[in-house]
Amino acid sequence: MKRSPILILFLCVFIDLLGFGIIIPIIPVYITNYGGTPLIGGALLACYSLMQFILSPVWGRASDNIGRRPIILIGLCGSAISFLAFGLAGSIAVLFVARVFAGALSAASLPTAQAYIADITTPEKRTGGMAVIGIAFGLGFALGPLFGTFLSQYQIPFTHLPPISTPAMFSALLCLLNLIGAYFLLPESRHPDAMAQSSAEKMGPVELILAVGKVMHNPRVSRPITVFIFSTFAFAAVESSFSWLMILRFHPLIVTRAMLNWSHTHPSISWAAASFSNRQPYLEKSQASIANSVFIVVGLTSLVVQGCLASFGSRLLSEKKMVILGVGSMFLSLIGITFSHTMLSMEFLSGLLSAGASLSGTPLNALITAAAEKDEIGLVSGAQQGLSSMARVIAPPINNYLVGVNTMIPFLSSSALMFISMLMSFRLKPISHEQDPVVQVAGEA
């Protein structure tokens, strides 16, 4: 091959996730800026995931029929437009419209990228290949918060947009450049004959639902997907309410840091004498700083673990053992987060949680795609991501409400779900590492 499609796909996913990582940690700041509450923030995340639940299987099947490349391009285009709308939003209503649109089109990206990796890797290299997507996630979440915190301090020149819009506008520009690069560099991974065979099968809405149901009746597919759903539901609770946990549990620390920053820039005016509008930017910056410190740890930990998986794959441990170890680590870390009240312990436990998620997520993806028929990899990946999105539809509103009642409740309930996931992971079947025929990207030798 003249160029590595995995490297190009990695860059596509990384840049897309970098934009996502820039925005997600500061969503609570957006919400509070427009007068919203944690429950509104949960609903904002839920509407995004609802669209992914509906459309991920559709995009996945479409990638089986017309190829992975055009579907990935659609997803990247959707990311660029949605970030632009997010940056231009002047109200919570517009934020919701932007996230609905983002969920509808970005649902095309991740399951298709996963199917792309499955197309071009053999079973014994599947875990290492899937880790490439995990590395992109880790880098995106490690670097994204740093960019978001920095950019949110500056207004875009020659515009009337507030500084809080700058991270979203920068993300939109990144995604546009990503789309252009992918258009010229990303090759197709599906052979034309395979696409013709898949597209010849009638696949309307009813047929699509029946096909997903048929796939889920296969124990080799349904077992890892079930583990995936339970662990995703538990993790989604953490994902959606973690920033709120940090803001609510560490509110005194946030105020103290805001007061110190104020005293440095306004030595002649006391914090108590300042108006609410003057104090608010300092509180928002302190909130973002507290949340981002944890997200950076999460991203860096994920990057290290995924890098090890990409280098060693399943040579040291089988996929099943990695899932058990990873889900077990997540269970223990959630128990710890429930009762943690110091920043140092919160950062350590967040790193352990991220390590567990990275260690279990990649081999689960490998187990799922390895169990699927070659002409159904896109469908299975889409169904997997769709079910994952359904978990993210249900969990955020519930847990964002509960975290406002008591910060311990969402994490204690998530640890119970993770314990169930760990028990189910013992029933997983390992991948049969038989040598497949050499996989080639369509149009290349």
Buried (B, 14 or more C-beta within 10 A) or exposed (E): EEEEBBEBBBBBBBBBBBBBBBBBBBBBBBBBBBEBBBBBBBBBBBBBBBBBBBBBBBBBBBBBBBBBBBBBBBBBBBBBBBBBBBBBBEEBEBBBBBBBBBBBBBBBBBBBBBBBBBBBBBBBBBBBBBBBBBBBBBBBBBBBBBBBBEBBEEEBEEEEBBBBBBBBBBBBBBBBEBBEBBBEBBBBBBBEEBBEEBBEEEBEEEEBEEBBEEBBEBEBBBBBBBBBBBBBBBBBBBBBBBBBBBBBBBBEBBBEBBBEBBEEEBEEEEBEEBEEEEBBBBBBBBBBBBBBBBBBBBBBBBBBBBBBBBEEBBEEBBBBBBBBBBBBBBBBBBBBBBEBEEBEEBBBBBBBBBBBBBBBBBBBBBBBBBBBEBBBBBBBBBBBBBBBBBBBBBBBBBBBBBBBEEBBBBBBBBBEBBBBBBEBBEEBBEBEBEEBEEBBBBEEE
